[in-house]
Amino acid sequence: MQRFRFRIRFCDRVGMVRDVASVVAEHGANILSLEVKPGEMHLQIESISAAVLANMLQKVQAIPDVLEVTPVEWLPHELAQQRLQAVFEAVDEGILLVNEQGAVTLCNRKAAEVLGWGNTIMGSFLEELGFPQEVLQSLAVGRLSQQEVVLSTPYGRLRCLVKSQRLVDEHGKASGAMITIEKMSKVRRLIQSLTRPVMITFEEIIYASPKMAQLVALAKTVARGNSTILLRGESGTGKELFARAIHMASPRRDNPFVVVNCAAIPDTLLESELFGYAEGTFTGALKGGRPGLFEFAHHGTIFLDEVGEIPPHVQAKLLRVLQDGCVRRLGEMVENKVDVRVIAATNRNLEEMIASGAFREDLFYRLNVIPLYLPPLRERKEDIPVLVRHFVAKFNQRLGKNITRITRAALERLEVYDWPGNIRELENVIERAVNLAEGEELDATHILLPEGAPRERRFNELKKAVEEVERQAVLEALVQGGSVRKAAKILGVSHTTVINKMRRYRLGGNQAGQWK
């Protein structure tokens, strides 16, 4: 139905509104809206014929003290509503205005998008929209402090950060409330963007050896996918460095990268840190509960460092996450879906832990989808010169030095050492050397290595000799027994242990036959 809107300017006097209303009524027009202030009124009437409208306006103009009658597109309250809606739409969080009964009187597009109810949201009650009791009760007490709640939506359960504030009219009387809503996933991304550490790309990994070149090329390839990666190698070989570079080369680069040192968190706390907890789960639990690190890493990557240190009861829950992408907080019965890529790392022999019952075999296979082995520094000594130059430049800047030359004797001293602490130990040695150097040259006298360095080399040689004896023993048992199971019986170990040793020492094919 077409509606006509007019602004009437007049000299203010008693009875003006009555006179205008009388003329409108004489012409059979229904007043839908009337707004009056001194010297001006706006009215909206239902549709009437053009001839009747022209006659009515002529008579209104003839009313004593009427100065001007002008058609307008919108009434003042409609303009105010539009401006308010424009402000609401510009805000990057969901906003609902509700009346005293909890019915929605105004909402922005973001709120409708988050809640998933579309056009049906206007006029609906909060209870119908899936809001929990704590939000409904906050309307009675005045406000709800910002907290995480679970909403029921057409999409399913949705964790949101919700806050409500009571609204009052000019007389101080309650007139409803304003509720703000934000998806927790977005809140976590915001927190991550504010607290995000400096990330590493593959271009910043220093190497010169063919082994590392092959490893970096493989890591760049697998970074593009979503499969779980297991980084293996000795302590100090740069496993976290690789995990960060993989994340930055993946489609998840703009989302959280969460680091969990499984060895540094007590067993009693690790489960709640990873998976979160509900309110009241234990003494000291935060009001409203707390999301775990898997939820915080939603759409991103979680790096489980020292994954071999995870206790058995937590291993079972981790397996559930890897299998189904579901996380259940401690003290809750419902599960939440998470989209997280897992990169795990360890310097432990997981195969031996499986054989001893300390690590779940099914979890190992879930983690070991893409295994990447980081070689120790003693196996890629071609990298030592470029790493040394990198660390010297780093500590020059940090310590205010100007070392421009590294002598051949210094490099030779570094290259004959076996580096049990790998790159981390090399960095510490170079920092110490830069501190000791007086001029622009770093020589062998500045390289201070542990007293037991020669003994360390002999230990490594002994380790290799033991491994060779073990390799020969497995091979002879396979030849003698003719199958893996019989070889395991001869050696007095499990079937799985023999298979793992065969993989480790590459026993198969022409060398050892086709064992079954």
N, C-alpha and C positions, 0 to 999 in steps of 0.2 A: 504494500500500500504506500502510495506517495505521501510524503508529509511536507508541510510548508513551515519554514522557520523565519521569524522576523525579529528585528531589533527596533524598538520604539524609543526614541529620545524625546523627553518632555521637560517642561518646567514643573518641578516637584510641587505637588499639592495633594490634599486629602481627596480621595474618591477617584483618582486617576485609574487605578487598577479596575475598580468597579465599572467605570464608563467603558473601558476597552473591552472588558468581559461581556458587557451588555451588547455591544455592537457585534461581537463575534457570535454570541448566542442568537441574535436576531437573524443571522445568515445561516443558521443551522450547522455551524462548524463546532467540532469538539476540540477543546483545548487539551492537548496531551501533556504539555509541560509548560511551566511558567516560572521564570526567574526574575526577581525584582530587586533593584538597588536604587538609591536616590538618583532621580533624573534619567533612569534607563530601565527598560524591561525587555526580556526576551521571551517569546512564546512560540510554541510549536503546535500546529493544528493538523487535524486529519485532512485528507484530500477533499477538495470541493471543486466545482466546475470553474473554468477560467473566468466566466462572466460574473459568477457570484463572488469569486475571490477579488476581482477588480473593483466591484461595487463595495465590498467590505473594507478594502484598504482605503478607498476614497473616503468612506465615512469615518474610519479611524483617524485619518489625516485631518478630518474636519473637527475632531474633538478639541474643545478649548485647551490651550497650552501644549498640544502635541506639536513638536518641532520637526520630527523626521520619522518616516517609516521606511526601513531598508530590509530587503531580503538578505538572509545570511545562510551560509552553508552548514554551520554547526552552532549549537548553543554553548554557552561558557562551560557548563559541567561536562559536555561531551568533549570539548577541547582539552579540558583538564584530564579527563579519563584517557584520551589519546596520548597526551604527553607523559602521563604516568606509565602507560603501557610501553611507550617508546623507551623510557628509562629502564623499566623492568627487562625489556628485550635486550638492552645493551649490557646488562649485568651477566657475568659468565657463570652464574650459579642459579639453580632452580629457586623460584620464589612463589609462594602461595599466600594469598590473603584469605582468611576465613572469618566468618562471623561468630557470634557467641555460641551458636549451636554446632560449630565445627564444619559448616558447609563452605565450599570454596566459592569466593566471590570474584577472585581475580587470580590469574596465574600467567607466568611467562612461558615462552616456547620451550625453554630449557627444562622447566619443571615437568611439562607434559612429555618431553622426550625422555627424561630420566625415569618417570613413573610409568610410562608406556600406555597411558589411558586415552591419549588423543583428545578429541573434542568433547568426550564425555566427562572430562574432569570438572568442567564448570558446573556448579550446583551440587556436585557430589560431596558426601560427607567423608571426613578423613578416615573413619573406620571402614567405609566401603572401598577406599583407595589402598587399604592394606597397612595403615599406620598402626604401630603397636601402642599398647596402653600407656607407656611412659610419655609419649607425645600427647595423647589425648588428655592425660591428667595434667600436663603442663599448662593447658589452656585454662584450667581452673585455678592453679596456684600462681600463674603469672608468666613464668618463663621456663624454658628448658635450656640448661647450659649445653654448650656444644658437645655432642657425644655421638658415638657410633651406634646406629640402630640397624636392625634388619627389617626391610620392608617387603611385603608380599606384592609382587607386580605380575602382569600377564607374562613377563619373561621368566618368572620364578623369583626366588629369594635374591634380594639385592642389598648389599651392605652400603650404607650411606652415612655421611656426617650430617646430622640434623640439628638445627637450633630454632627455637621459637621465642618470640617476644610479643607480649600482650600490647594491643593498641587501645588508646583511650580517645574519647571525643573531647571537644573544647571544655566540657564540664567535668572532665576527669573520670567519666564513666566508661567502663570497659566496653569496647565495641568490636572485639574480635582479636585476631592475632596475625602476625606475619611469621611465616615459616620458611627457612632457607634449607636447601637440600644440595648436597654435593656427593657424587659417587666417590667411594673410598679409593678406588683405583686412580682417580684423578688427583685426589689429595696426596696419595703416596708418590705419584709422579712429580707433584710440586715439591714435596719434601726432598725427593731424590735430586731434583734439579738444583735445590738450594744447598744440599750437603754433598753433592757428587764429587768424589775425588778426581784428581787428574787421571785421565785414562791413557792407555798406551795403544799405539797402532803397530802393525807389523813393520812399518818403515822405521820405527824407533828401536827395534830389536837389533842388537849389534852382533854380527857374526861374519866369518869369512870362510868357514869350512863347508865342504860339500854336504856333510851330514846335516848341518843346520839349514842349508839351503833347501834340501829335500824336505826337511821337517816343516819349514815355514811354508813351502809351496803346498804341502798336504793340508796344513792347518788352515790356510786361506781357502782351500776348496771346501773343507767340511764346515767352515764358519758360515757358509751361505745357507746351510740347512737348519734343522731343529733337533737333530738326534743328539742323544746324550754322549758326552765325551769324557773319557777317563785319561787324565794326564798322569804318567808314571815316570819316576825318576828320583834320584837321590835329593836330599835336602840341599837347597841352594842352587838348583839348576835352572830356576826361573819359571816354575809351573804357574804361579799366579800371574806373572808377566804375560805368559801365553794365553791364559784364561781371559785376561782383560783385552788382549789384542783380538782374540776370537770374537768376543762380544762386540767390539768396535767394528769388526768386519762383517757383522751379521745384520739382518733386517731389524733386530731388536736394539740397535745401537742407541736409540733415543729414549729407551726405557731403562728401568733400574738394573744396575749390576750390584748384586748383594754378595758380600764375602762372609763366609761362616768358617771360622777356624774350629773345627770339631774337637780338636785336642785341647783348646784353651777354655772351653765352656764345660763346667762340671756336669757329670752325667745326669744329676737331678734336675738341672735347668735346661739341658739341651733340647728335650722334647718340647717344652713350652716356648723356647726361643724359636724353634723351627716351625711349629704348628700353631702357636698361640694358645689362649685359654679364655674361658668364659668367666663372667663375674662370679666371685664367691667360690672359685674352684679350690683355692687354698688361702691360707692366712697371708695377707699382704697383697692379694690379687687386686689389680686396679679396678675401680668402679667402671662397669661397662665392658670389662674384659680387655683383651689386647690381641691384635692380629699377630700371627707369626711371620717369620721372615719369608716363607714361601708366598704368603699373601702379599707381602710388601713387594716381592719381586714379580708380581703379576704382569704378564706381557714382556718381561725382561729375562735376565739370566741370574741364576744363583750358583755361586762357586763354593762347593763343599771341599774345603782344604782339609787334609789329614782325614779323609773319609774312613780310613781303616780304624780310627779311634771311636767310631760311633758304637755305643753299646747295643746288645742284641735286641732289646725291647724297642729301641728307636729304629733299628734297621727294618723291622716289620712295617712300621708306619711309613718309612721312606720308600719301601717297595711299593706300597699302596699308591703313593703319589706318582711314582714312575709308571705304574701300570695304568692307572685310571685318571690321573690328573685331578685327584680329589684330596682335599685337606679337611681334617676334622679337628677343631680346637679341643683342648682338654676341657672336659666338663660339658661338652655339647654333644647332642645326638645327631645333628644334621651335618652334612658335608658340603663344602664349598669347592666349586670348580676353580682351578687355577691353570693359567697358561704360562708355564715357566720352563725355560731350557736349563738343564742341569749340566754343569761341568764339575766333575769331581777330580781330586788329585790325591796321591798318596806316595809315600816312599817305602811303604811296607810291602812285604810279599803276601799279597792277598790269597794266592793259591795255597801257601802254607797255612794261613789263617783259616781257610776253608777246611783243610784237612784236619786241623785241630779243633774245629767247631767254633772258632771265634768270629767267623764271618759267614753270613748266609750265602750259599752258592747261587740261589736264584737272584739275590740282590747284585751279586758280582756280574752276572750275565746281563742284567738290566743296565748296569753302569758301564760295562765294557763294550757298548755298541760300537764306538769309534775309539780305539786305544791309540794314544800318542805317547811315544817314549822319548823323553828328553835325555840325551846322552850326557854323562858327566864331563866335566872340563878336561879330565885326563885323556878322554877319547876324542877330543877335538881341540888339540893344542894349537891348531892354526888360528883359532879365535883369540888366543891370548894377546898377541900384539895389538889388534884393533880394540879389544876390551881395555887394555892398559891405556892406550891413547885416549879413549873415551873417559875413563875414570880420572886420568890426570887433568884433562880439560875441566871436568866437573869440579874437582877439588881445587884447581887453580882459582876458579871463580868463587868458590865458597870460602877458601882460606886466604884469598888475596895474594896468591903466589903467581909466578910467571915462568913456570917450567916449560921450556920449548923443545928439549931434547931428552930422549931416553937412550942410554948407552946400550950397546950390544950385550955387554956383560950383564946388565940388569935384566934384559929380556931372557938371556940364557938361564940365569938363576931362576927366573919365574917359570921357564918352560920345562926345567928338569924336575920341578916339584909336582907331586901327584894331586894336590888340591882336594883333600877329603871334604872340605866345606864348599867346594865348587865356586861359582861366580860370587857368591856372598863373601866367601873368605878372600877371594882375589880383591874385591872392592875394599875390604878392610885393610889388607896389606898395602894397597896403593894409597889409601888415605893416610896411613902411618908414614909411608915413604915421602909423600908430599909434605907432610909436617916436618920431617927431618931434613929435607933438601934445603940448602941455603941459597944457592944461585939459580941458574936457569937450566941446570942439568940434573937428571935423576940417574944415579948409577947404582952398582951392585951393593955398595955399602949402605944404601938407604933401604934395601930390601931385607927386612927382618922376618925370617920364617921360624916356625916352631922348632924347638930343640930336637924333637923326635922326628923330623922330616925324613931322614934316611930309614928309620925304623918303619915309618908309614909306608914307604915304597916296598920294603920287605914284606909288610903285612899284605899289601895288595898282590904281591907276587905269590904269597902263600895262599891267598884267597883264590887266585886263578888256578893254582895247582890243585886245590881241593875240588874246585868245580870240574876240572878235567877228570879227576878220579871218579867223581860222582857220575859224570857223563859216561865214562867207560863202564861203570858198574851197571847202569840202566841198559846200555846197549848189549852187554853180555847177557843180562837177564832176559832181554827180549829175544836174543838169538837162542838162548837155552830153552826158554819156555814156549816160544813160538806164538805167543799172544800177549796182549796187555794184561789181562787178568792173571795169567800164569806168572808173568814177570813180577807183578805186584806181590803175588804169594811168595815167590823166591826172595824178594827184597824185604818182605815183611811190612809193606806199606799199603795204602789204599789204592784202588784202581784209578781214582781221580789224581792222586799224587804222581803216578807214573805218566799219565797223559800230560800233566802240566810240565813234568821234567822233559818229556819228549818235545813239547813245544819250545821250552826254554833252550834246549840244546839242539833243536832242529833235527831230531832223529826221525827219519821217515824216508820214503821213496827208495832209491837204489841203495842207500847206505844201510838201512835197517829193515828193509822189506815192508810189505803192506800189513801192518799189525792191526789186529781186530780185537 
